[in-house]
Protein backbone atom coordinates (compact mmCIF):
# COMPACT_ATOMS: atom_id res chain seq x y z
CA UNK A 1 0.00 0.00 0.00
CA UNK A 2 0.99 3.61 -0.54
CA UNK A 3 1.71 6.14 2.18
CA UNK A 4 0.73 9.79 2.48
CA UNK A 5 4.38 10.68 1.79
CA UNK A 6 4.14 9.10 -1.70
CA UNK A 7 0.89 10.88 -2.67
CA UNK A 8 1.19 13.53 -5.38
CA UNK A 9 0.15 17.17 -5.22
CA UNK A 10 -3.52 17.70 -6.12
CA UNK A 11 -4.50 14.14 -5.24
CA UNK A 12 -7.25 13.15 -2.79
CA UNK A 13 -6.57 10.00 -0.80
CA UNK A 14 -8.38 7.99 1.88
CA UNK A 15 -6.68 6.82 5.09
CA UNK A 16 -6.55 3.04 5.46
CA UNK A 17 -4.34 2.65 8.54
CA UNK A 18 -2.03 4.64 10.82
CA UNK A 19 1.22 2.92 11.72
CA UNK A 20 3.32 3.81 14.75
CA UNK A 21 2.76 3.44 18.46
CA UNK A 22 1.95 5.41 21.56
CA UNK A 23 2.37 9.17 21.57
CA UNK A 24 3.34 9.42 17.89
CA UNK A 25 0.17 7.66 16.71
CA UNK A 26 -1.95 9.63 19.20
CA UNK A 27 -0.51 12.96 17.92
CA UNK A 28 -1.37 12.09 14.31
CA UNK A 29 -4.90 11.10 15.32
CA UNK A 30 -5.29 14.31 17.37
CA UNK A 31 -4.60 16.29 14.18
CA UNK A 32 -7.75 14.75 12.66
CA UNK A 33 -6.10 12.03 10.60
CA UNK A 34 -8.10 8.91 11.39
CA UNK A 35 -9.20 5.82 9.49
CA UNK A 36 -11.48 6.44 6.45
CA UNK A 37 -10.96 10.23 6.42
CA UNK A 38 -10.22 11.87 3.05
CA UNK A 39 -7.08 13.97 2.70
CA UNK A 40 -6.36 16.42 -0.14
CA UNK A 41 -2.67 17.01 -0.89
CA UNK A 42 -2.35 20.81 -1.35
CA UNK A 43 1.38 21.41 -1.62
CA UNK A 44 4.64 19.53 -1.32
CA UNK A 45 7.84 21.43 -0.52
CA UNK A 46 10.64 21.17 -3.12
CA UNK A 47 12.61 18.69 -1.01
CA UNK A 48 9.42 16.91 0.08
CA UNK A 49 9.36 18.15 3.67
CA UNK A 50 6.79 19.34 4.80
CA UNK A 51 3.62 18.24 3.01
CA UNK A 52 0.63 20.58 3.25
CA UNK A 53 -2.74 18.81 3.29
CA UNK A 54 -6.40 19.65 3.82
CA UNK A 55 -8.14 17.35 6.27
CA UNK A 56 -11.62 17.86 7.75
CA UNK A 57 -11.80 21.40 6.33
CA UNK A 58 -8.51 22.80 7.63
CA UNK A 59 -4.93 23.04 6.40
CA UNK A 60 -2.23 20.98 8.08
CA UNK A 61 1.51 20.64 7.51
CA UNK A 62 3.11 17.27 8.13
CA UNK A 63 6.73 16.19 8.24
CA UNK A 64 7.82 13.39 5.90
CA UNK A 65 8.38 11.08 8.89
CA UNK A 66 4.78 11.58 10.06
CA UNK A 67 3.33 11.30 6.53
CA UNK A 68 5.16 8.01 6.07
CA UNK A 69 3.17 6.46 8.95
CA UNK A 70 -0.19 7.10 7.27
CA UNK A 71 -1.21 4.33 4.86
CA UNK A 72 -3.60 5.54 2.13
CA UNK A 73 -5.38 4.32 -0.98
Protein Blocks (a to p, Z undefined) as FASTA:
>chain_A
ZZfklpcehiacddfbdgdehjlmmmmmmnopaghiacddfbdcfkopacdddeehiacd
ddfklmmmpccZZ
